[in-house]
Amino acid sequence: MSISTNPPLILASTSVYRRELLGRLRIPFEVISPKVDETPLTGESTLDLALRLAHAKAAAVAKQHPDAWVIGSDQVADLCGAAIGKPGNFERAMAQLQLMRGQTVIFQTALCLMKGDTQTTLCIPTEVTFRKLSDDALESYLLAEEPYDCAGSAKSEGLGISLLEAIKSDDPTALIGLPLIALTGLLRDAGFVIPAKK
């Protein structure tokens, strides 16, 4: 029988992608929705927006659970300084992909680990270059994948990889939504045993 010696851990997120990614580490965790307003501030850069929201999500949940470590994360896609969000439907997704084809988009994935007054917030950028594809190819992709809950409308872990020419990042999971290389380091510093002992 295995006994977990790790502290309580909470993922402050509604994202199924982040939940699946954190599950790869095979440590017990709880998921709680942070209920944070994600509206950008006037003049706020994409980097500052991602960092602020990751911190705000962690803080919203940590306030109610002072004995747990809380993970907050946020991702903002940046095309020439403009934020590209989740499209929500086919028409907006098509417009996003048309705008991004042949371009390099920076996906700013911010991460915050917090417990009480102890916190670390950082950001892992990922440079993604999109292929110059026809409207027909983009339409076929959208109808097949329906990536309407994904910033930038391209799921690299699925069929969206076919839209991409190159990905540059220090952490391959950052683009999916949670930088596990960085997170694993932060969790170990906080006293977590990864992999957990059996």
C-alpha positions in Angstrom: 0.0 0.0 0.0 1.4 3.4 -1.0 1.3 6.4 1.3 1.6 9.9 0.0 3.9 12.1 2.0 3.3 15.1 -0.2 1.6 18.3 1.1 -1.9 19.1 -0.1 -2.0 20.5 -3.6 -4.7 22.4 -5.5 -4.9 23.3 -9.2 -6.7 26.6 -9.5 -8.1 26.0 -12.9 -11.2 25.0 -15.0 -9.0 23.8 -17.8 -9.2 20.1 -18.7 -5.8 20.4 -20.4 -4.1 21.6 -17.2 -5.7 18.9 -15.2 -4.5 16.2 -17.6 -1.0 17.7 -17.6 -0.7 17.9 -13.8 -2.0 14.3 -13.7 1.2 13.2 -15.5 3.2 13.9 -12.3 1.2 11.2 -10.5 0.8 13.2 -7.2 -2.6 13.7 -5.5 -4.2 17.1 -6.2 -7.6 18.8 -6.0 -9.1 21.0 -8.7 -10.9 24.2 -7.7 -12.3 26.9 -10.1 -10.6 30.3 -9.2 -13.4 32.5 -10.5 -11.2 35.3 -11.7 -12.0 38.2 -14.1 -9.7 37.7 -17.0 -10.3 41.1 -18.7 -7.0 42.7 -19.8 -6.1 46.0 -18.2 -5.7 49.1 -20.4 -2.3 49.1 -21.9 -1.3 45.8 -20.3 1.2 43.7 -22.2 0.5 40.1 -23.0 3.3 39.0 -20.6 2.0 41.1 -17.8 -1.5 39.9 -18.4 -0.5 36.2 -18.2 1.6 36.8 -15.1 -1.2 38.8 -13.3 -3.9 36.2 -14.1 -1.7 33.2 -13.0 -1.1 35.0 -9.7 -4.7 36.1 -9.3 -6.0 32.5 -9.9 -3.6 31.1 -7.3 -4.4 33.8 -4.8 -8.2 33.4 -5.2 -8.0 29.8 -4.1 -5.1 30.0 -1.7 -7.1 32.5 0.4 -9.7 29.8 1.1 -7.1 27.0 1.5 -4.1 28.4 3.5 -2.7 24.9 4.3 -2.4 23.9 0.7 0.0 24.7 -2.1 -2.0 26.2 -5.0 -1.0 26.3 -8.7 -2.3 29.1 -10.9 -1.6 29.3 -14.6 -2.6 31.4 -17.6 -1.7 31.5 -21.2 -1.9 34.5 -23.6 -1.1 34.2 -27.3 0.7 37.3 -28.6 0.8 38.3 -32.3 2.8 41.5 -32.8 1.9 42.6 -29.3 -1.8 41.9 -29.6 -3.5 39.3 -27.4 -5.3 36.5 -29.2 -7.8 34.7 -26.9 -10.0 31.7 -27.0 -12.2 32.0 -30.2 -15.4 30.4 -28.8 -16.8 29.6 -32.3 -15.9 28.7 -35.8 -16.0 32.2 -37.3 -13.6 33.7 -34.8 -11.3 30.7 -34.9 -11.1 31.0 -38.7 -10.3 34.7 -38.4 -7.6 33.9 -35.9 -5.9 31.3 -38.1 -6.1 33.5 -41.2 -4.4 36.3 -39.2 -1.7 34.0 -37.9 -0.8 32.0 -41.0 2.8 32.6 -42.1 3.4 34.5 -38.8 5.2 33.7 -35.5 3.1 33.9 -32.4 4.5 33.9 -28.9 2.4 32.0 -26.4 3.1 33.4 -22.9 2.4 30.6 -20.4 2.6 32.0 -16.8 2.8 29.8 -13.7 2.3 30.7 -10.0 2.9 28.3 -7.0 1.6 29.8 -3.8 1.1 29.0 -0.1 0.3 31.8 2.2 3.0 34.5 1.8 5.3 32.1 -0.1 4.9 32.4 -3.8 6.8 32.1 -7.1 5.5 33.4 -10.4 7.2 33.0 -13.7 6.5 32.8 -17.4 7.6 30.3 -20.1 7.4 31.8 -23.7 6.9 29.5 -26.7 7.5 30.7 -30.2 5.1 29.1 -32.7 5.5 29.7 -36.4 2.3 28.9 -38.5 2.4 27.5 -42.0 0.9 29.5 -44.9 -2.2 27.3 -45.5 -5.2 27.9 -47.6 -8.6 28.8 -46.2 -9.8 25.3 -47.3 -7.1 23.6 -45.2 -7.9 25.9 -42.2 -11.6 25.1 -42.5 -11.0 21.4 -42.7 -8.9 21.6 -39.5 -11.5 23.5 -37.6 -14.3 21.2 -38.5 -12.2 18.2 -37.5 -10.7 19.5 -34.3 -13.2 22.2 -33.1 -10.5 23.9 -31.0 -12.8 26.8 -29.8 -11.7 26.6 -26.2 -8.0 27.0 -27.1 -6.1 30.3 -27.3 -5.0 30.7 -30.9 -7.3 27.9 -32.2 -4.4 25.4 -32.7 -4.0 22.4 -30.4 -0.4 21.3 -30.9 -1.1 18.1 -29.0 -3.7 17.2 -31.6 -4.3 17.8 -35.3 -3.3 21.4 -34.8 0.4 20.3 -35.1 -0.3 20.1 -38.9 -0.8 23.9 -39.0 2.7 24.6 -37.5 6.1 25.0 -39.1 8.1 25.3 -35.9 7.9 25.4 -32.1 10.7 26.9 -30.0 10.4 26.5 -26.2 12.3 25.4 -23.1 9.3 23.4 -21.9 7.2 21.4 -24.4 4.2 21.2 -22.2 4.0 25.0 -21.8 2.2 25.4 -25.1 -0.5 22.9 -24.0 -1.1 25.1 -20.9 1.1 24.1 -18.0 4.9 24.1 -18.0 5.7 20.9 -16.2 9.5 21.2 -16.3 9.3 24.5 -14.4 6.5 23.3 -12.2 8.3 20.1 -11.2 11.2 22.2 -10.0 9.0 24.5 -8.0 7.1 21.6 -6.4 10.4 19.9 -5.4 11.6 23.1 -3.8 8.3 23.2 -1.9 8.9 19.7 -0.5 7.1 17.5 -2.9 8.6 14.1 -3.8 8.4 13.5 -7.5 8.1 10.8 -8.5 6.2 9.9 -5.3 7.6 6.9 -3.4 5.5 3.7 -3.5 
